[in-house]
Amino acid sequence: MDEFVAGIHAAAGRRGLHSGTDEARVRKWQRGVKPNAESQIYIAEALGWPESIVRADDWPNWLPLTANGVIPFGPHSSVPALREALLTAMERRNFLTISGTALSALAADWAGGSHDTLARARDGKQQVSEDLVAFLESSTRYLAALPTEQRQHTPALLDAQLATVTELLEHGRCTAGLRLRLHTLAASLAQTTGWHRFDLGHHTDASQLWIAGLHNAHAVGDRDMGAGFLGDLAYQAAWRGQHTTAADILEHALTRAESPAARCLLQLRLARTLAARHDPAERRAVLRALAAAEQHLNDAGTDRPSWCAWVSEADVAVDSGQTLLDLGDTRRAHQLITEGEHLLPASRDKTKGVFLTYQATSYLDQEEPEPAAAAATEALLLARRIGAPRCIKLVENLLPRFQPYTRTQGVPELLAAAA
């Protein structure tokens, strides 16, 4: 308290002003008295946040819930984690980043399994009916099952679904069974909306949504779904070049994942991120992870968690190929990527676009610009049609590599289309 009050006085002093804030006034704020706009700026700076975070008309909702953006696990942590994600998604705090250390610590805490799952809920005032929960579940499944080209129009609907489910969890009164279903639905929505944010490059939003999903999967004791959220956070870390963080998170996830399909996906991501570190000493570990992924896929039956039901031979082939590219085995990598692209069903257009960019990369590595340009052009046009900005970014990142081949068939057309 002394440090906080001193911080407020220092914030005022930096402006040549004096603040009369003392401990008694802070206690009033804590009991519900609203500080004026000027005091809110001092409060933000005393807590280490910039003035730009302050929304004086929205006290105290603009205040961050944690210092590092990560809600710790606890018996009642699932709703605060959802609230943190929803506030971040409203772009009030997009300047926040979540450190790799904080994510690794969260993964270790989850893997330790030392917490109880769902505590007895506090009874709210609003009665929640089974019909409403069933409607939310069915409408969420419907939106998630739309063709890729149509899913680009659904983010706002899914955001509204997640906000509704969060309200029901926080204020609703229902049976224990319905509450479990709401937590499961919250986790599913958080995962889907997190991928929408990730595809748009809104990484803090995506992280918060996946962390919230992790809390809700933990609340219902779904280890495989929890491992899936850690896998998503690791994929994001690897995408941003944070391969040590990604590998650490994946190793924690693998300690508790049980479904062969889930373990297949996690091992593929581990192989990819280890290979991307380009450490010859890790080559054996990379190949072990690839072999484990292939074996897990062989062991996976039809009864799979919904979030990884799509994992197939196509994914194993392409991710193995991309991993071998990083290991320098270009010829075999190209074969696997091409094989995987042909195996992919038409329903997975977004993944096909990503695979095509990998195929273009492998052709460029072999100094074959003509088929590379064809693959990159197909990926670009597909990504624009279905609204996949992440895939478009992958193609744009390849464009400098085509500059030496501006007279090769297909390359001028690719550069013109990209421009």
Secondary structure as UniProt FT lines:
FT   HELIX           2..13
FT   TURN            14..16
FT   HELIX           23..30
FT   TURN            31..32
FT   HELIX           37..46
FT   TURN            47..48
FT   HELIX           51..53
FT   HELIX           56..58
FT   TURN            59..62
FT   TURN            75..76
FT   HELIX           78..89
FT   TURN            90..91
FT   TURN            94..95
FT   HELIX           100..112
FT   STRAND          126..127
FT   HELIX           130..144
FT   HELIX           148..151
FT   TURN            152..153
FT   HELIX           155..171
FT   STRAND          172..173
FT   HELIX           176..199
FT   TURN            200..201
FT   HELIX           203..219
FT   TURN            220..221
FT   HELIX           223..239
FT   TURN            240..241
FT   HELIX           243..254
FT   TURN            255..256
FT   HELIX           260..275
FT   TURN            276..278
FT   HELIX           280..282
FT   HELIX           283..299
FT   HELIX           306..308
FT   TURN            309..310
FT   HELIX           313..327
FT   HELIX           330..343
FT   TURN            346..347
FT   HELIX           349..365
FT   TURN            366..367
FT   HELIX           369..386
FT   HELIX           389..402
FT   HELIX           403..405
FT   TURN            406..407
FT   TURN            409..410
FT   HELIX           411..418
//
